[in-house]
């Protein structure tokens, strides 16, 4: 609602007002009472007149999405790692209030956050990819509540994995895994063990104690966003 006090012009034949940032496309409703001044507990009757024409309220436009390792166009696919900065370029990005990552209907769900950084000219928006952000759609949520699709996100997973350099390991001993991007792993699951085991990790190495009940087979590297990578050991 825009109060009469906020009109930039008000005559018998014309009203001018700044379109609020949370406005959506639709018909404009004119009230013969300033509803912004009504006490919620008051029972006030007023008339509402809707315009015949529909006001088209624009949404942000997007030209490019980038992470430190990749770039994507609108509706493309972006590769990014937890903790990395994702930057979106375009127009009218100051209308954005938050970001959603993931798919509501997927097993990993969706993560929403409002920790975003906007440039003064509204042409760039950046955010740090949360560790719990799953693979799926990136959507910008406008102050109006309208969601703008951006692109698909594929989170970086460990690669070039080697387990104990191929050497056998006994229960109770420390298992050493080497590779790339192992710092995205939060826990390890072993065969015949219900619970995941926490691990000491760096980007190039992971160390974890083999549970006493663990059997030979495949271990599962569990990322903080729920993504899993299977590996024989």
N, C-alpha and C positions, 0 to 999 in steps of 0.2 A: 504493500500500500504506500502511496505517496501522499503526504499531507498537503493541504492547501497552502500551508506555510512554506512548502518547498517548491511550489510552482514558480517557474521563472517568468511567466506571464499569465495573467488571468483577466480576461475581459468578457463582455457579454457574448462575444463571437469566437473567442479563442482561448485555449489553455495550452500552455507549454510546460513541460516537465522533463527532467532528466530520467532516462530509463534506468531503473535500478539494476544492479549487477546480478540480482537473483531472479530477474524477470524471465518468463518463458514465452514462447510463441503462442499467440491466442488473441481473443477479443479483449479490448480494454473496457473495464467496468467503471462507470461514473456514478458516484454516490452523492446524494444531496445533503449528506451529513459527513463531516470529517471523522471517519471511523477510527483514525489513529488517536483521537482524543477521547473516545468513549471508554468509560470505566467498564471492565469486563462484567462487573456485578449489576450494571444498569440494564434495564430492558428498554432499548431504544429502537424505534421503528424508522426505517429510512427506505428510500427508493433507489433501485439500481437500474441504470440504463447501460446496455452493452452496445458497443459500436458494431456496425455491420461489417466493416473491414477488419481483417485479421492483421495484427502487428507481427511481423516476422522478426524474431530476435535471433541474431547470429550467434554462432558458437566458434570456438577457436579453430583455426585452420593449421594444419601441420605439414611441414615441408621435409623434415629430416629427424631421425632418431639415432642417437649414437651412444655407444659405450666405449671404454678404452680399447676394446678388441674388435669392434665391428660397427657398421652403420646399416641402417635400414630405412626404407621409404615407408610412407603411410600404408598400412595393412600388410607390410612385409614381416620378416622374421629377424629378431635381434638376439644375439648371443651376449650374455653378461654374467658376471660372477658376483656372488654376494659381497657386499661392501664396496662394490664399484659404483661410480657415479654415472647415471644415465641422464643424457641431456636431450631435450626435445626442443626443436626449433620451429617457429611458425609465427602466427599473428594472433593477437588478442588472448594470449595465454594468461593474462591477469584475471580472466574470468574463472580460472580453475581454483578449486579449493582443496582438492585431495586427489589421490591416485588409487586405483584398484588394480591388483595383479592376480591372475589366476582365473579359474573357471568355477562358477558356483556349483555346477553339476558334477565336477570331477571329484575323485577320491581325495585329492589334496586341498580342495576348496579354494577360497579366495582370501587375499590379504588386502586390507585397506589402510591407508596412512595419509597424514596431512603434513608430514615433514618435507616440504618442498621449498625450493629457492627460486624466486622469480626475478628476472632482470627488470630494471626500471622501465624499459620501453615495452615490456610485455611480449618480447619476441623469443625469449628462451626460458625454459623451465627445467630445473634439474633436481634429482633426488638420489639419495644413496639407496641402492637395492638392499632391502632388509634380508637378513639371513633366512627368514622363514618364507620369503616370497617364492611361490611355486611356479612351475612352467605354466604358460597359458596366456590369456589376453592381458594387455596393458590398456586400461581405460582411464581417461581423465574425467573427473567428476566436477562439473561446473557448479558455481554458487547457486544456480537455479535448480540443481539436482539432475540436470541432463547429463548423460554420460557420452563421451566422445571416444570411439574406438581408435586406438593408436596402432598397435602391431602385436604380433605374437612374441612372447619371450621364451627363450630356451636357456635355462640356467647351466652354467659350466659345471661339469662333473669330472671326477678324477679320470686320468688317462695314463697310458704307458705304465700300467701297474705291474709290479713284480713283488711276489710274496716270498719273503725270507730267502731271496735269490735262488729259489727252487729247492732249498734244503728243508728236510723234515723238521717239525717242531713238536715238542711234547707238551702235554697238559701241564699248566702251571708255569710254563716258560713264556718269555716275551716274544711275540710275533712282530717282525719288522716288515712293513710294507713301504715300498718306494714308488715314486711316480710323479705325476704333475697334478697340481691343484688339489692335493690331499687335504688342504686346510678347510675345505667345504664339508668334510666328514665330521659328524658329531658323535657317532657311535658305531660299533661293529656287532653284528649278529653271527653266532656260530651255530653249526648244525647240532641238534639235540639240546639247544639252550633256548628257553623261552624269552629271556630278557636280553636286551642289547647291552654291550659292555662299553663303557666310556673309554676313550683313547687319547693319548698324547699326540697332537698333530702339528705339523708345519706344512708348508706348501709342497715340500719334496719328500716328507717322511711321516709315517704313522707307526706308533708303537702301542701294542695292546697285549695284556696278559691273556693267555689261552685258558678259558675256564676248565675246571676239572671234569665237567660232564661233556665237554665238546668232543664231537666225533669228526672224522675225516670227511671232507666234502666241500661244499661251497660256503664261503663266508659272504655276508652282505654288508656293504659299506652304506651306512645310513646318513644322508645329508640332513641338515637342520630343517629344510623345507619338506622333508618326507620322501624325497627322491631316493631310490635305492640302486646300487650297483652290485651285481653278483660277481664273485671271483673265486676260482678254485684255490685250495691251499693244501 
